[in-house]
């Protein structure tokens, strides 16, 4: 293969930007603080269960609300209300996460 760019020709067509490789900054770590017991999805507001029911990318067992149990978490202990919902499917064991952005 012939390339117009001599650097690209030398690298066999691989992309080369000419800039040195940069390390990616680490993701911020946080500890989850559980708020209350694990509960059925019908105990939570309807909008959470509707998101799971109507999501076509999920497995069929995960879209049935009777198979799901939910746990609420605070991503920081000083928050007033929980902001992370972890829904776990009892059939396949998949976890589905939903953040509440405030």
C-alpha positions in Angstrom: 0.0 0.0 0.0 1.2 3.5 -0.8 0.5 6.4 1.5 1.0 10.1 0.9 2.4 10.6 4.4 5.9 9.2 4.8 5.5 8.6 8.5 2.4 6.6 7.8 4.2 4.7 5.1 7.0 3.8 7.5 4.5 2.5 10.1 2.7 0.3 7.6 -0.4 2.4 7.6 -0.9 2.5 11.3 -2.3 5.8 12.7 0.5 8.0 14.0 -0.3 11.5 15.3 3.2 12.5 16.0 2.4 13.3 19.6 3.9 11.3 22.5 1.6 8.8 24.1 -0.2 10.2 27.2 -1.3 8.2 30.2 -5.0 8.3 30.9 -5.8 9.8 34.3 -7.2 7.2 36.8 -10.9 7.1 37.4 -12.1 8.6 40.7 -12.7 5.8 43.2 -15.6 5.9 45.7 -17.0 3.6 48.3 -20.7 2.9 48.1 -22.7 3.2 51.3 -25.9 1.0 51.3 -29.1 2.8 52.3 -31.8 0.4 53.6 -32.4 -3.2 52.8 -32.6 -4.8 49.3 -36.2 -4.5 48.1 -38.5 -5.4 45.2 -38.7 -3.0 42.3 -42.4 -2.4 42.9 -41.5 -0.5 46.1 -39.5 2.1 44.1 -40.9 4.9 42.0 -42.5 3.8 38.7 -39.9 5.6 36.5 -37.1 3.2 37.6 -39.1 0.1 36.7 -40.3 1.6 33.4 -36.7 2.2 32.3 -35.9 -1.5 32.8 -39.2 -2.7 31.2 -38.8 -0.7 28.0 -35.0 -1.1 27.4 -34.8 -3.4 24.4 -31.0 -3.9 24.9 -31.6 -5.9 28.2 -32.2 -9.7 28.3 -35.8 -10.7 28.5 -35.5 -12.0 32.1 -34.1 -8.6 33.2 -37.1 -6.7 31.8 -39.6 -8.6 34.0 -39.8 -6.5 37.2 -40.8 -9.5 39.4 -37.3 -10.9 38.8 -35.5 -7.8 40.0 -34.4 -6.7 43.4 -33.0 -3.3 44.0 -30.5 -1.7 46.4 -30.0 2.0 46.9 -26.6 3.5 47.6 -25.0 6.8 48.4 -21.8 7.4 46.4 -20.6 9.7 49.2 -21.5 9.4 52.9 -22.3 13.1 53.2 -25.1 13.1 50.6 -28.6 13.6 51.9 -30.3 11.1 49.5 -29.1 8.0 47.8 -28.0 8.6 44.2 -27.2 5.1 42.9 -29.7 2.3 42.2 -28.4 -1.2 41.6 -31.0 -3.6 40.2 -30.1 -7.3 40.3 -31.8 -9.9 38.2 -32.6 -13.0 40.2 -32.6 -15.3 37.1 -29.3 -14.4 35.4 -27.6 -12.4 38.1 -26.9 -9.3 36.0 -26.6 -5.9 37.7 -28.1 -2.8 36.2 -27.0 0.6 37.4 -28.9 3.9 37.4 -27.4 7.2 38.7 -29.6 10.0 39.8 -27.9 13.2 38.6 -28.7 16.2 40.8 
